[in-house]
Amino acid sequence: MSTILITGGTGALGTHIVDRLDDRGHDVRVLSRREGAGTHVGDLATGVGVDEAALGAELIVHAASDFRAFGRHDPDQTRAVLRAARDARHLLYVSIVGIDRIPFRYYRRKLECEQLVADSGIPHTILRATQFHELIASVLYPARWLPLVPLPLDFRFQTVATGDVATRVADLIEGDPVGRADDFGGPEVRTLAELVEIWRAAHGGPRRAVRLPLPGRIARAFRDGVNTCPEHADGVGTFAEFAARSSGNPYVR
Ligand SMILES: NC(=O)c1ccc[n+]([C@@H]2O[C@H](COP(=O)([O-])OP(=O)(O)OC[C@H]3O[C@@H](n4cnc5c(N)ncnc54)[C@H](OP(=O)(O)O)[C@@H]3O)[C@@H](O)[C@H]2O)c1
């Protein structure tokens, strides 16, 4: 049994990580900015409460991220975690497949965070996962009653169940630090057009989607599936199973 601090433990992925590690009998701490949402109140932006939450934690999972302003504050927030984690036995950072080859601003910040972790001297593991099913749902759910939605239908995704990623995170954090772990992807690569069809079958909308032609290197990378890892299609939960179960936008809490 270990004491484990999870940043982002109230998020789409983090709640599953908390469940997995709880089930395995660990003493799980959850950092959240919101009173009552986790076990420890703290804010990585100000540093308030972070040292207290990390004190005595042998293992740290850093899954917090703030997508606003394309993750502008993520590097500073990762520095705050690393400062508090200096005595940890193992720190795991959750990252995203393909971020070194897609020039998206949020991904550049994630890459910077990976580098901070790698240079920290703290025994660590970096796990890159593909897009979560929830991310696609957060776009399609609000559009379900619209008569027509323009979307980059030719983008490719290998969406993955957050529960499957959480199991991999739990397995990795319980083991020895490995540096960069193998990428982790969902069971199938699909175009956004296919994902829209699946969502429509489960939720009745969006009624019609038209291809939004997006120029540029970022769009080309998503069309080419640079964000996928078909050689690591290790997740088992499909988008169809997720869509059938999901009742709303999982990012609205
Ligand atoms: N979404 C995807 O498709 C995807 C794919 C691959 C990897 N990832 C990575 O997986 C990780 C989790 O993503 P997610 O989608 O599950 O996140 P999410 O649902 O957006 O949750 C974000 C989490 O970060 C915490 N957080 C944000 N700012 C904070 C701050 N200043 N201080 C303390 N906590 C803060 C939030 O906690 P409170 O609000 O409770 O304070 C929340 O638990 C991220 O690193 C993300 O880059 C995401």
The ligand as an SDF file (V2000), in Angstrom:
LIG
                    3D

 48 52  0  0  0  0  0  0  0  0999 V2000
   -8.8180   14.9850  -23.1390 N   0  0  0  0  0  0  0  0  0  0  0  0
   -8.1150   14.1730  -23.9360 C   0  0  0  0  0  0  0  0  0  0  0  0
   -8.5910   13.7250  -24.9940 O   0  0  0  0  0  0  0  0  0  0  0  0
   -6.7180   13.7580  -23.5220 C   0  0  0  0  0  0  0  0  0  0  0  0
   -6.0200   12.7920  -24.2790 C   0  0  0  0  0  0  0  0  0  0  0  0
   -4.7460   12.3920  -23.8500 C   0  0  0  0  0  0  0  0  0  0  0  0
   -4.1810   12.9540  -22.7060 C   0  0  0  0  0  0  0  0  0  0  0  0
   -4.8720   13.9200  -22.0340 N   0  0  0  0  0  0  0  0  0  0  0  0
   -4.2500   14.4780  -20.8260 C   0  0  0  0  0  0  0  0  0  0  0  0
   -4.8260   13.7960  -19.7270 O   0  0  0  0  0  0  0  0  0  0  0  0
   -4.8500   14.6580  -18.5790 C   0  0  0  0  0  0  0  0  0  0  0  0
   -6.2710   14.6940  -18.0030 C   0  0  0  0  0  0  0  0  0  0  0  0
   -7.1350   15.2460  -18.9830 O   0  0  0  0  0  0  0  0  0  0  0  0
   -8.7240   15.3390  -18.6890 P   0  0  0  0  0  0  0  0  0  0  0  0
   -9.3660   15.5900  -20.0080 O   0  0  0  0  0  0  0  0  0  0  0  0
   -9.1410   14.1880  -17.8390 O   0  0  0  0  0  0  0  0  0  0  0  0
   -8.7730   16.6780  -17.8250 O   0  0  0  0  0  0  0  0  0  0  0  0
  -10.0760   17.4860  -17.3290 P   0  0  0  0  0  0  0  0  0  0  0  0
  -11.2590   16.5950  -17.2630 O   0  0  0  0  0  0  0  0  0  0  0  0
  -10.1250   18.7430  -18.1440 O   0  0  0  0  0  0  0  0  0  0  0  0
   -9.6760   17.8640  -15.8320 O   0  0  0  0  0  0  0  0  0  0  0  0
   -8.6770   18.7960  -15.5610 C   0  0  0  0  0  0  0  0  0  0  0  0
   -8.1850   18.5250  -14.1560 C   0  0  0  0  0  0  0  0  0  0  0  0
   -7.0930   19.4100  -13.8750 O   0  0  0  0  0  0  0  0  0  0  0  0
   -7.3160   19.9810  -12.6110 C   0  0  0  0  0  0  0  0  0  0  0  0
   -6.7220   21.3220  -12.5890 N   0  0  0  0  0  0  0  0  0  0  0  0
   -6.7230   22.2400  -13.5930 C   0  0  0  0  0  0  0  0  0  0  0  0
   -6.1160   23.3700  -13.1910 N   0  0  0  0  0  0  0  0  0  0  0  0
   -5.7140   23.1570  -11.9100 C   0  0  0  0  0  0  0  0  0  0  0  0
   -5.0330   23.9520  -10.9490 C   0  0  0  0  0  0  0  0  0  0  0  0
   -4.6660   25.2190  -11.2020 N   0  0  0  0  0  0  0  0  0  0  0  0
   -4.7770   23.4100   -9.7360 N   0  0  0  0  0  0  0  0  0  0  0  0
   -5.1700   22.1440   -9.4410 C   0  0  0  0  0  0  0  0  0  0  0  0
   -5.8170   21.3370  -10.3120 N   0  0  0  0  0  0  0  0  0  0  0  0
   -6.0900   21.8470  -11.5350 C   0  0  0  0  0  0  0  0  0  0  0  0
   -8.8210   20.0330  -12.4190 C   0  0  0  0  0  0  0  0  0  0  0  0
   -9.1100   19.9910  -11.0310 O   0  0  0  0  0  0  0  0  0  0  0  0
  -10.2300   20.9290  -10.2970 P   0  0  0  0  0  0  0  0  0  0  0  0
  -11.0670   21.5600  -11.3610 O   0  0  0  0  0  0  0  0  0  0  0  0
  -10.9980   19.9630   -9.4260 O   0  0  0  0  0  0  0  0  0  0  0  0
   -9.4270   21.8910   -9.5000 O   0  0  0  0  0  0  0  0  0  0  0  0
   -9.2510   18.7400  -13.0970 C   0  0  0  0  0  0  0  0  0  0  0  0
   -9.1960   17.6610  -12.2020 O   0  0  0  0  0  0  0  0  0  0  0  0
   -4.3280   16.0180  -19.0690 C   0  0  0  0  0  0  0  0  0  0  0  0
   -2.9570   16.1120  -18.7930 O   0  0  0  0  0  0  0  0  0  0  0  0
   -4.5260   15.9600  -20.5840 C   0  0  0  0  0  0  0  0  0  0  0  0
   -3.6070   16.7700  -21.2910 O   0  0  0  0  0  0  0  0  0  0  0  0
   -6.1140   14.3280  -22.3910 C   0  0  0  0  0  0  0  0  0  0  0  0
  1  2  1  0
  2  3  2  0
  2  4  1  0
  4  5  1  0
  4 48  2  0
  5  6  2  0
  6  7  1  0
  7  8  2  0
  8  9  1  0
  8 48  1  0
  9 10  1  0
  9 46  1  0
 10 11  1  0
 11 12  1  0
 11 44  1  0
 12 13  1  0
 13 14  1  0
 14 15  2  0
 14 16  1  0
 14 17  1  0
 17 18  1  0
 18 19  2  0
 18 20  1  0
 18 21  1  0
 21 22  1  0
 22 23  1  0
 23 24  1  0
 23 42  1  0
 24 25  1  0
 25 26  1  0
 25 36  1  0
 26 27  1  0
 26 35  1  0
 27 28  2  0
 28 29  1  0
 29 30  1  0
 29 35  2  0
 30 31  1  0
 30 32  2  0
 32 33  1  0
 33 34  2  0
 34 35  1  0
 36 37  1  0
 36 42  1  0
 37 38  1  0
 38 39  2  0
 38 40  1  0
 38 41  1  0
 42 43  1  0
 44 45  1  0
 44 46  1  0
 46 47  1  0
M  CHG  2   8   1  16  -1
M  END
$$$$
